[in-house]
Amino acid sequence: MSTDAKSAPAPDYTIANGDVVSKYKTAGEISNRVLAQVRALAIDGATTYALSVKGDELMTEELSKIYNSKKTSKIPKGIAFPTCVNPNHIPAHLAPISEDDEGNLTLHNGDVVNIMLGVQIDGFPAIVAETLVIGESESEPVTGAKADLLHSAWKASEAAIRTFRAGNRNWDVTNIVGKVAKEFGTTPVESMLTHNQERNVLYGPKEIILNPTKQNKSSMDTVKFEENDVYGLDILISTSADGKVKPSNYRTSLYKLTGNSYALKMKLSHKILTEFKQKCNNQPFPFNIRNLEEPKKSRGGLAEPSNHNVLLPYEIVSEKDGEFVAQFFTTFAITKNGIVRYTTPSFKPELYKTDKEIKDEDVLNALAQPLKIKKKTT
C-alpha cells in the first residue's frame, strides 16, 4: 500500500460536503415529484396495491434517468422507502404484495389516506409523506374532525421543524408537537419515533419521540441537535384521545437488512435471504418482498431471519376502527443558515376548513420562526 493510500482522509459524508448536499437534493426532488403523481391518482376506486406499485415504478423510472455517466454509474441509487398507501386508522407500512393481498384496500371518497415513499442516492435517503382526504375539492372543503386532524398534523410538522435549532433538545420537539395536537383536539400517535439519518442509516442514534409513555420518558436519552445533522421528521397525529395503536391483521411486505448475521437453520430461510440480499443489492433500506420471485411462498423463509434480527420487519399497526391518522414526513438538514428541506410535503388549507384556532403562545412563537437564519450584519 502506498503512503498516499494510507494517509488519504476518510470521505466526508456530512452535509458540509457539497456533493452530499447535491445527492440529497436530487433524491428529494425525485421523491417530491413521484409523491405528487401518486397523490393525483389517489381517487375514489383506486386501490392501495395499484398505487403502491405505481409509486415504486415511478421512482425506479426517475432513478434510471440520473447518475448514468461513466463517472457516476457505479454510485448506488434505489428506493429508500417503498411506496406505502395507508388509509384511515392505519398509520404506516401498507404496501400489498398482490391484488388478492388482504391489505389491498379500495379507497373511497372521505377516506383519510397518507402516502409515504422515498429514494436514495449513494446511501443518502430523501423520504416524504403527506395526507389527503379522497375526493378533496375547493368547491366542497372537508370539515369536522378530518379537517381538524389534517390542520393539526400539518401545523405540528411546521412547528416541529422550526424547533430543530442547533442546541435545542429532542424533548423540545416532543413538547411542541403535543401542544399543537391539543389545540386541535387530537393526539400524537403514541411512541412514534423520528431519527437523525446518515449515509446508509435511516435510524441514527438521535431519537425524538411523540406522545411518550412513562417508560419512554425514563429510558430515552436527552440529545441535542447540531449543525449538519439530517433528520427524517415523522409526524403522525390521531383523532383518538390516547393515540394508542395495536398490532393489526395485515401482514407486512416491507423488510430491511439490519447488518446482523446468524447461522440460519432452515434451507428455505437461506434461499429467501440470499434472494432478498440479491434483489435489494445488499442495501440497508426497506424492501418490498413483492419483488421476490414468489412473494407469498417467501414469507415462510422470512420468519427465521426476522426472529434473529437479520431482517427488520415493518409491522403494520392500527388505531381503533373509526379513528383516523394523518402523517407528514420531511427530510431536512440543520445548516449554519437554518433549516433546509430536502423533501417538501404539501398541504392545501383551503381544502380543509377547521374552526379550531391556535392560541398557545409557544406554538404561535414556534410557527412564527423563519426556517432560514438571517445573517448578522456588522
N, C-alpha and C positions, 0 to 999 in steps of 0.2 A: 504493500500500500504506500502510495506517495505521501510525502509530508503534507502536500496541499489537501489531499483527501481527508487526512486525519484532522486537519485544522479547519476544514470547511464548517462554517457556522450552521447550526440547525435552522431549517426554514422557519420563517415567521408565519404562523398560521392564525395570527390575530388580525383584527381589522385595522391595525396600524400599517398593515401591508396593503397597498392599493390593489394588488392583484386579487387578494382575498375579497376585498370590498366589491370589486368588479364581478366576481363569481356569485356572491350573494345577491347583487342587484340583478344580474341576468337571470338567476334562478327565480328571484322574486317576481320579475316581470312575466315569466312564463306561468308561474303559479297563479298570479292575478288574472292573467288572460284566460287561462283554462277555467278558473272558477267562474268567471263571468259567463263563459259559454255554457257551462253545466247549469248554472243558475237559470239561464234563459230557457233551458229545456225542462226545468222543474215545473211542470204544469199539471193540471188535473188529468189523471190517467197515466202519467209517467210511472215507471217502476224503479225501485231502489237498485235493482240489478242492472237495468239498462243504463241508468245514469252513472253508476259507479264504473261500469265497463267503458262507457263513452269518455268519462273523465280520464281514465288511465290511457285510453287510446290517444286522446288529445295531448296528454303530457308526453307520451312516447314520440308522437309525431313532432311536437315542438322541439324536443331534445335532439331529434335526428338532424335538425337544421343548424345546430351550433357545434362549435369545437370540432370541426371536421378537417382542418388543415393538417399537414404533416406534423407541424409543431404541436398541435393541441389534440390530435385524435386519440392519443393514449390517456388523456385526462379522463378519469371515470366520471360518469354522469348517469343519472337514473331517477326513478321515482323515490322520493324521500318519505312520502306518506301516500299510500294508495287511496283513491277516491272513496270516501265514506259518505253515505246519504242517510241521515238519522232523523226519522220523523217523531214528532210529538214527545213521548216520555222516554225516548231512547237518547242518551246523551252523546254516544260516540261508537265508532268501530263497526258500524253496519255496512258491510260490503259483500253481498251474497256471492257464492261461488257459481250459482246456476239459476236458471229461470224457475226451477222447482224447489229451490232452497227455501226453507221456512222463513228466512229473512228477506225474501223478495216480496216487498210490500208495495201495493199500488197506492200512489199518492192522490189525495182528493182535495178539492178546494176547502180551505180552512185549516189544513194541516200545517203545523209549525215544523219546519224542516231545516236542519243545519247541514251544510256541505263542507267537508274538510278534505284537503289534498295538498300535495307539495312535491317539488323536485329538488334534487341536489346536484351540484356541480363540484367535482373534486372533493366530495365529502362535506360540502357546506350546504346545509338544508335550509330552504325557504318555504315554510308551511303557512297556509292561510285557511281560515274558515269563517263563514258568515251564515246568518239565519234569515229565512224569509217565511212568509205565510203564503201557501199556494193560492193563486188567484188574486194576489195583491193588486190593487189598482188605485189610481189617483181619484177616479170618479166615485169609488166606494172604499174609502180608507178602512183599515182594520181598526176596531175599537175594543174596549174592555180589557180583560186580563191578558190577552195575547199581545195587544198593543203596549200595555204597561210592561210586559215581560221583555219585549224587544228593545224598548227605550231603556229599560233597566240594564240589560246586558251590554248595550252599546255604550251607555254613559259610564258603566263600570269599567269597560275596556279603555275608554278615553281618559277616565280619571286615573286608572291604574298605570297606564303607560307613562303618564306625566309624573308619577311618583318614583319612577326608576332614575333617580338622580344619583350620581356618584356620592357615596357617603350615607345615603338612606338605607334602611334595612328592609328585609323581607316582610316583617310584620307590618310595616307601614302600608304595604300593598294589600295585605290581608285585611287590614282595618278599613281602608278606603273602599274596597270592594263591598265589604259588609255594610258600610254606611249607605252606599248608593243603592244596594239591593233593598234596604229597609225603606228608603224614600218611596219606592215603587210597590211596596207590599210583596216583595219577592225574596228569595233566599238563594245565596250561592250554593251550588251543589257540594255536598259535604266531602271534605278531604281531597278535593281535586288539586293537582299539582301543576305548577309552572316551573320550568328549569332553565338554567343557562345552558347554552349549547356550544360545542366546539367542533373542530373538524372530525367527522365520523362519530360524533357523540350527540345524540338527541337529548339525553338526560344527564346533564352535568351535575356537579355536587351542590350548586346553589339552588335551593328549593324555596318556592313560595307556595303557600297552601291557602285554599279557600275554605271558609267555614270549618275550621279545625275542631276536632273532638278534644276533650280534656287530655287524652293520651297523646294526641298530636302535639298539643301545646307543650307538654312536658318533654317529649322526645325529640322535637325538631330543633336543629341548631339555628341560632340567630346569625345571619350573614349580611354583609354589607355589599352594596353594589359598587362596581368600579368602572372607571373609564375603559373602553374597549371590550366590555362584556357584551355578549349577544344573547338574547333571550327569545324563547318561544312563549309568548304570553297567551295562556289558555283561560278564557273567561267562560264559565258555564253557570247559568242562572236558572233557577226553577220557580215555577208558580207555587210550589208546595210550601208549607210552613216550616219544614225542617230540612229540606234539601237532601234527604237520605235516599240513597239508591240501593238496590239489591240485585243479586245475580238474575239474569233473565233466562228465558228458554232458548234464546238464539245462540247458535254455535259460531264462534269467531272464525274468520277466514284469514286473519292477519297474525303473522308471527314474525319475530325478528331474532337474528343470531345475537347471543349475548357475549360471545368471545370465550365462553367457558367450554371445556371439553369433558367428556365422560365416556367410559368404555361401555357402549350400548350393548345390551344382551340380545335383543331381538333382531332377526335378519331384516324384517320389514322396516324397522326403525333405521337401520343402517342405510338401506336402499333409499328411503324417503329423504333422510337427512342429506345424503350425497346429492340427490336430485335438487333438493331445496338450495343447497350451497351453490350448485352449478347455475341454477336459474336466477338466483339473486346476485350472482357474481361475487359471492362472499361479502357483500356489502352489509354493514350493521344497521340497516334501516328496515322498517316493517315491509313485509312482502305478502302479497295476496296468493294463497295456495290455489286459487282459481287458475293460476298459470302453470301448475304442475300437470303432468300428463293425465293423471287420474285423480282429480281433486277429492272426490268422495272417498275412494279407497285409501287415499293418502292419510286421511285423518287417523287411521289406526296406527300409522307409523310416527305420528307427531306426538303421541301421548308420552312415550318414554323420554325423548329429548326434552320435552317441556317439564316433565316431573323432575328431571335432573338439571334444570336450569341451563341447558344448552340452547334452548329456544325460549323466548318470552312470548306467551300467547296474549293477545289483546282481547281480554274478556269483554263481553257485552253485558252491561248492567242496565237497569231501567228504573225510572221513577215509578210512582204509583199510577195506575190507569187513570186517565182523566186529567193528569197534570201535564205540563209542558216544560221543555227545557230549551233555552236559546244559548248559542255559542258564538263567540267571536275569537279568532286566533290570529295573532300578529307576530311576525318575526321581525325583530328590531335590534338596533345597537345603541349602546351608550357611548357617545363620542365627546370629544372636547367641545364640540359646538352644539351639544344637546342630543336629543333622540332622533335617530334616523330609522325610518321604517323601510324594511326590505319587502314586506308584503303589506297590502292595504285592503283589509276587508271593508265592504261598503254598507252603508245603511241610509235609506231614504226616509227621513222622519215624516215627510208629507204623506206617506202611505200608511202611517200608523199614528192614529190620534189618541193621545193619552190626556186625562185631566189631572194626572199626578204632576206635582211640581217639586223640584229640588229646593229645599230650604236649609239643609245642613251647611253651615259655613265652611267646614273643612272640605266638603265635596265641591262647593262652589269655587273655593280657592284653588283646589286641585285642577278643576276643569278650565280655570282662567289662565293657567300656566301655559306659556308658549312651548312648543316642542324644541325649537331652536333657542340656544342661549345667545343673548345679544352680546356682541363683542364690546368689551370696555374701551371707551375712547380715552386716551390720555390727555 
